[in-house]
């Protein structure tokens, strides 16, 4: 059974930084694509960034140049370094683990609030 636990959310001022982490419990982590998604109040959940098992990354246009996704297969963790945060980055951030052959799992989410 896959369990994903996010951490690192909180309140930060505009222009500040936060680092989110997601710890995965499964042995299939190294062959999974990992991703960060976010959902703001009244909006649909949207992709923020993904990283494949081979390390290829993809970012939403709105976060390119500010956010960096990385993974540590030895520790079964994926991280999201968020710099130059803006109020519009405020959302609940979710970690997602997915397999090319099918199947995906979500974490419980962590709140990020960017406000002065």
C-alpha positions in Angstrom: 0.0 0.0 0.0 1.3 3.4 -1.0 1.3 6.2 1.6 2.5 9.7 0.9 3.1 12.2 3.6 3.8 15.9 2.8 5.5 18.4 5.0 7.0 21.8 4.9 4.0 24.0 4.3 3.3 27.2 6.2 2.9 30.9 6.1 5.5 33.0 4.2 5.7 36.5 3.0 5.8 37.4 -0.7 9.2 36.9 -2.1 10.1 34.3 0.5 10.9 30.6 0.1 9.6 27.3 1.3 10.6 23.7 0.8 8.0 21.0 0.6 8.9 17.3 1.1 6.9 14.2 0.4 7.9 10.9 1.9 6.7 7.7 0.2 6.3 4.4 1.9 6.3 2.1 -1.1 9.1 0.1 -2.7 7.9 1.2 -6.2 9.1 4.8 -5.6 12.1 4.5 -7.8 10.1 3.5 -10.8 7.3 6.1 -10.2 6.8 9.5 -11.6 6.4 11.9 -8.8 4.6 15.2 -8.9 3.4 18.2 -7.0 -0.1 19.7 -7.6 -1.9 22.5 -6.0 -5.5 23.5 -5.4 -6.5 27.0 -4.5 -9.9 27.8 -3.0 -12.6 27.7 -5.6 -10.2 26.4 -8.3 -9.4 23.1 -9.8 -6.3 21.1 -8.8 -3.4 22.0 -11.2 -0.1 20.6 -12.0 2.9 22.4 -10.5 5.8 20.1 -11.4 6.6 16.5 -12.1 9.8 14.4 -12.2 10.1 11.0 -13.8 12.0 8.0 -12.6 14.8 9.0 -14.9 14.9 12.5 -13.5 13.2 14.4 -16.3 11.3 17.4 -15.0 8.3 19.4 -16.1 6.9 22.6 -14.7 3.8 24.7 -15.0 4.6 28.0 -16.8 3.6 30.0 -13.7 6.3 28.5 -11.6 9.2 28.1 -14.1 12.4 29.7 -12.8 11.0 29.9 -9.3 10.3 26.3 -8.2 12.6 23.2 -8.4 11.5 19.6 -8.0 13.9 17.0 -7.0 13.9 13.4 -5.8 16.0 11.1 -3.6 15.4 7.5 -4.5 17.5 6.3 -1.6 15.2 8.0 0.8 12.0 7.7 -1.1 11.4 11.4 -1.0 10.5 14.1 -3.5 10.9 17.8 -2.7 9.7 21.1 -4.1 11.9 24.1 -3.5 9.8 27.2 -3.9 11.5 30.6 -4.2 10.2 34.1 -4.9 6.7 33.1 -3.7 3.7 35.1 -4.7 0.3 35.5 -3.1 -1.1 33.5 -6.1 1.0 30.5 -5.0 -1.3 30.2 -2.0 -2.9 26.7 -2.2 -3.0 23.3 -0.7 -0.1 21.4 -2.3 -0.5 17.7 -2.9 2.1 15.1 -3.7 1.2 12.5 -6.3 2.9 9.2 -7.1 2.0 7.5 -10.4 3.1 4.5 -12.5 3.5 4.4 -16.3 1.6 1.1 -16.3 -1.3 2.6 -14.3 -2.2 3.5 -10.8 -1.7 6.7 -8.9 -1.8 7.8 -5.3 -2.2 11.2 -3.5 -0.9 12.6 -0.3 -3.2 14.4 2.1 -1.9 17.9 1.2 -0.1 20.7 2.9 -1.2 24.3 3.1 1.0 27.0 1.7 0.0 30.6 2.4 1.8 33.6 0.9 0.8 36.7 2.6 2.2 39.8 4.2 
